[in-house]
Amino acid sequence: MRRFAVPAWIILWILIPLCSGRPSATDRITRDTRLLAQTLISRVQELNSQFKPSPSLVISGLELIPVPLKDSNLETLGTVEEALSCFIESLSTLQIDNTMQIQTDLKNLKVLVKSLATSHGCSVSRCEKAHHLKRFLRRNSAFIFTIRHVVLDRLQKYLNRLLRTLDNPRSCRAS
């Protein structure tokens, strides 16, 4: 009986750390993603509050800047990651003052979202309209303040959508 008790105690001693409820790597990435997204939202709000364009001003081509999908069932971590690529392209092409920290945080957020997307089986892709977006932004550089506001406003909306997507991440794997 004594021979059985020693190995059982050793096995139980080894299993205690496994049962401690430590968060998984995906949980840590999700937590870091949520924290960085919330930080970015506050930075974007602060920067975007400095200038508000006239709501009656219309510029054609703004549809190239990503807008969160209306149907939340279609939004996945893969589509969010693709949109973040478009926002990174937009901010780097516009070369707006005071956005270097936002751009850096956005690149880090994209890496975290890409990691989460692959762990949920989502395909990730580059911003498909990057070439057209760059051309549009360069052509309309005279409207940089208005375009900046639109880009930052849509980025903020996308980050809010990302937070909701993190609450209920959908698997992209075929069922």
VEXVEXLUM-39754 format. One record per residue: residue in three letters; z, x, y of N, C-alpha, C in turn. Coordinates in steps of 0.1 Angstrom, whole numbers, plus 5000, padded with zeros to 4 digits. Example, Ala and Ser with C-alpha at 12.3 -4.5 7.8 and 13.67 -1.06 7.14 Angstrom:
Ala507851324943507851234955507851324967 Ser507151284978507151374989507951295000 
END
This chain:
Met500050084988500050005000500050095013 Arg500750205012500850295023499550355026 Arg498750385016497450445018496450345026 Phe496650215023495750125030496250105045 Ala497550115048498050085061497550195071 Val497550315067497150425076495650405081 Pro494650385072493350365076493150245085 Ala493850135081493750015089494250035103 Trp495350105105495850135119494850225126 Ile494250315119493250405126492050325131 Ile491550235122490450145126490850055138 Leu492049995137492449915148492549995161 Trp493050115160493250205172491850235178 Ile490850255170489550285175488850155181 Leu489150045175488549915180489149865193 Ile490349905197491049855209490149885221 Pro489650005224488750015236487549935236 Leu487049895224485849815223486149675227 Cys487349625226487749495229488349475242 Ser488249575250488949575263488249495274 Gly487049445271486349355280485649435292 Arg485249555290484649625300483249575302 Pro482749565315481449505317480349595311 Ser479249525307478149595301477349655313 Ala476349735309475549805319474749705327 Thr474349595321473549495328474449425338 Asp475749395334476649335344476949425356 Arg477049555354477249645365476049655374 Ile474849655368473649655376473449525384 Thr473849415378473749285385474749285396 Arg475949335394476949345405476549435416 Asp475949555413475449645423474249585431 Thr473349515423472249445430472749335439 Arg473649255435474249155444474849215457 Leu475649315455476249385467475249445476 Leu474249515471473249575479472349465486 Ala472049355479471349245485472149185497 Gln473449165495474249105506474349195518 Thr474449325515474449425526473149425533 Leu472049415526470749405533470549285541 Ile471049175536470949045543471649065557 Ser472849125557473549135570472849235579 Arg472249335574471449435582470249365588 Val469549285580468349225584468749115595 Gln469749045593470248945603470549015616 Glu471149125616471549195628470349245635 Leu469349305628468149355634467249245639 Asn467149135631466249025635466748935646 Ser468048945649468648855659468248915673 Gln467749035674467449095686466249035693 Phe465348985685464048935691463648815683 Lys463348705690462848585683461648535690 Pro460448535683459248495689459148345691 Ser458148315699457948165702457548105689 Pro458047985686457647915673456247865674 Ser455647855686454347805687453247905685 Leu453648035685452748145683452148145669 Val450848145667450248145654449348265652 Ile449648335641448848455638448248425624 Ser446948435622446448415609446548545601 Gly446848525588447048635579448448655575 Leu449348585581450748595577451048555563 Glu450148485557450348445543450348565533 Leu449948685538450048795529451448845528 Ile452348815537453748855536454348755526 Pro455048805516455648715506456548605511 Val456448495506457448385508458048345495 Pro459348315495459948275482459248155477 Leu459148145464458448035457459247905459 Lys458547795462459247675464459947625451 Asp459347645440459947595427460747715421 Ser462047705421462947805417462747835402 Asn462147745394461947775380460847875378 Leu459947895388458947995387459348135391 Glu460448145398460848265404461648345393 Thr461248465390461948545380462248685387 Leu462948765380463248895385461948975387 Gly460948955378459649025380458948985392 Thr458948855396458248815408459048865421 Val460348865420461148915431460849065433 Glu460849145422460549285422459149315429 Glu458149225425456849245431456949215446 Ala457649115450457749085465458449195472 Leu459449255466460149365472459249485475 Ser458249505466457249605468456449575480 Cys456049445482455349405494456149435507 Phe457349405506458249425518458349565521 Ile458449655511458549795514457249845520 Glu456149795515454849835521454749785535 Ser455249665538455149605552455949695561 Leu457249725558458149795567457649935569 Ser457050005559456650135560455350145569 Thr454450045567453250035575453550005589 Leu454449915592454849875606455549985613 Gln456250075606456950185612457850135624 Ile458650045621459549985631460750065632 Asp461250085645462450155648463650085641 Asn464650155638465950105632465750045619 Thr464750065611464650005598464650105587 Met464950235590464950335580466050305569 Gln467250265574468250225564467850105556 Ile467250005562466849895554465749925544 Gln464850015548463750055539464450135527 Thr465350225530466050295519466750205510 Asp467550115515468250015507467349925499 Leu466249895505465249805498464649875486 Lys464350005488463850085477464850095465 Asn466150115469467150125459467349985452 Leu467249875460467349745454466149715445 Lys465049765448463849745440464049815426 Val464649935426464950005414465949925405 Leu466949865412467949785404467349665399 Val466549595407465849465402464849495391 Lys464149605392463249645382463949675368 Ser465149735369465949765357466349625351 Leu466849535360467249405355466049325349 Ala464949335356463749265351463349315337 Thr463349445335462949495322463949455311 Ser465249455315466249415305466149265301 His465549185310465349045307463949015302 Gly463149125300461849105294460749065304 Cys461049085317460049045327459049155329 Ser457849125331456849225335456949255350 Val456849375354456949415368455549475372 Ser455249445384453949495389454049535403 Arg453049605407452949645422452649515430 Cys452749535443452349435452450849425451 Glu450349315446448849295444448049295457 Lys448649245468447949235480448249345490 Ala448749465485449149575493448049625502 His446849635497445749685505445349595516 His445349465513445049365524446149355534 Leu447349365529448549365538448549475547 Lys448249595543448249715551447149705562 Arg446049655558444949635567445249535578 Phe445849425574446349315583447349365593 Leu448349445588449349495597448749595607 Arg447849675603447249775612446449705622 Arg445649605618444749535627445549455638 Asn446749405634447549325643448749405648 Ser448549535650449749615655450149575669 Ala449249505677449649455690450749345689 Phe450849285678451849175676453049225668 Ile453349345669454349405660455749335661 Phe456149295673457449225674457449095666 Thr456449015667456348885660456248915645 Ile455349005641455149025627456449085621 Arg457149175629458449225624459449115622 His459449015631460348905629460048825617 Val458748805614458348725603458648805590 Val458348935590458649015578460149015575 Leu460949035585462449045583462948905579 Asp462448795585462948665582462548625567 Arg461348665563460948635549461748725539 Leu462048845544462748935535464148875533 Gln464748825544466148765543466048645533 Lys465048565534464948455525464748495511 Tyr463948605509463848655495465048705490 Leu465848775498467148835493468148715490 Asn468048615497468948495494468448435481 Arg467148425479466648375466467048475454 Leu467048605457467448695447468848675443 Leu469748645452471148615449471248495440 Arg470448395443470448275434469848305420 Thr468848385420468248425407469148505399 Leu470048585405471048665398472048575392 Asp472348465398473348375393472848315380 Asn471548285379470948225367469648295363 Pro469848425358468548495355467848435344 Arg466548405345465748355334465148465326 Ser465148445314464448545305462948525306 Cys462248635307460748625309460048625295 Arg460848645285460248655272459748515268 Ala458648515260458148385256459048325246 Ser459248195247460148125238459448065227 
END
